[in-house]
């Protein structure tokens, strides 16, 4: 009977050791998982920052292109207005001269 008790004590000690090992492994797994999660969060922040910089650069580039197009369009319109004004300048000068001569 004593032999059975000794065997049971050995089995109980082994079970306790297995439980302790399992707890230690679980703690280590939790620690490693936490480290991995922190790395993932940090990588996500880095990726998000890089992505936002790309989007910002694209937005600036697009705004500059639109500004250049508008500037070109406005320069063309100003040129057309200048040409129209120059064509009418002779008529305007004649009207002014005639008005001055008629007043005298």
VENFEN-V230548 format. One record per residue. N is the residue number from 1. RES is the residue in one letter. PSI is psi in whole degrees, -180 to 180 (* if undefined). Layout:
N:RES:PSI + N:RES:PSI
This chain:
1:X:-38 + 2:X:-34 + 3:X:-39 + 4:X:-44 + 5:X:-42 + 6:X:-41 + 7:X:-42 + 8:X:-40 + 9:X:-39 + 10:X:-45 + 11:X:-42 + 12:X:-41 + 13:X:-40 + 14:X:-42 + 15:X:-42 + 16:X:-41 + 17:X:-42 + 18:X:-43 + 19:X:-44 + 20:X:-43 + 21:X:-42 + 22:X:-42 + 23:X:-41 + 24:X:-43 + 25:X:-40 + 26:X:-42 + 27:X:-43 + 28:X:-41 + 29:X:-41 + 30:X:-43 + 31:X:-47 + 32:X:-40 + 33:X:-40 + 34:X:-42 + 35:X:-45 + 36:X:-42 + 37:X:-41 + 38:X:-40 + 39:X:-43 + 40:X:-42 + 41:X:-44 + 42:X:-43 + 43:X:-38 + 44:X:-40 + 45:X:-44 + 46:X:-45 + 47:X:-43 + 48:X:-41 + 49:X:-46 + 50:X:-42 + 51:X:-41 + 52:X:-35 + 53:X:-40 + 54:X:-46 + 55:X:-40 + 56:X:-45 + 57:X:-41 + 58:X:-40 + 59:X:-42 + 60:X:-44 + 61:X:-44 + 62:X:-43 + 63:X:-40 + 64:X:-41 + 65:X:-44 + 66:X:-41 + 67:X:-43 + 68:X:-41 + 69:X:-44 + 70:X:-40 + 71:X:-44 + 72:X:-45 + 73:X:-44 + 74:X:-38 + 75:X:-39 + 76:X:-43 + 77:X:-41 + 78:X:-40 + 79:X:-43 + 80:X:-42 + 81:X:-38 + 82:X:-44 + 83:X:-43 + 84:X:-39 + 85:X:-40 + 86:X:-38 + 87:X:-32 + 88:X:-3 + 89:X:-45 + 90:X:-44 + 91:X:-39 + 92:X:-42 + 93:X:-44 + 94:X:-42 + 95:X:-40 + 96:X:-46 + 97:X:-45 + 98:X:-40 + 99:X:-39 + 100:X:-42 + 101:X:-35 + 102:X:-30 + 103:X:-24 + 104:X:*
